[in-house]
């Protein structure tokens, strides 16, 4: 099994790696997961390059990705963190509500967090996200520490899939059954 700690993955954009991984999953008939576009209204466009140079968000987005893996509906957000402390302000109220509602419909919600300073990536189940969120909302700690996440959900690179989160998802589903 390859690991995330390969020199070839350093400096790569997390979103690009996840998009590539999702494309591999589709090619392997393991699932179909798509990036959710954030609706914007362009204000200024550079006509010479055809690029939007100024825009505003039309509405709050939900999560970064949504789809189905091996018949399991999933949604997740991808986050990067360069310290051992992840600020809860990086997870918005509307995202937590969406993930909670998604789980009520028997879907699986989670975060993928890439700890850039450690070059390690983890799947964080929604039940843990919700615990950290509720703690912050109830006057407790406004972040969670690296030590608080479950290390059995570490994500590795495997079989040409740089962010092979299916293994962590399967482990989570198995743990929820028991």
Secondary structure, DSSP 8 states (H G I E B T S, - for coil): ---S--GGGTT--HHHHHHHHHHHHHHTTSEEEEE----EEEEEEETTTTEEEEEEESS----SEEEEETTEEEEEEEEEESSSEEEGGGS-HHHHHHHHHHHHTT-EEEEEEEETTTTEEEEEEHHHHHHHHHHHHTTS-SEEEGGGS-GGGEEEEETTEEEETHHHHHHHHHHHH-
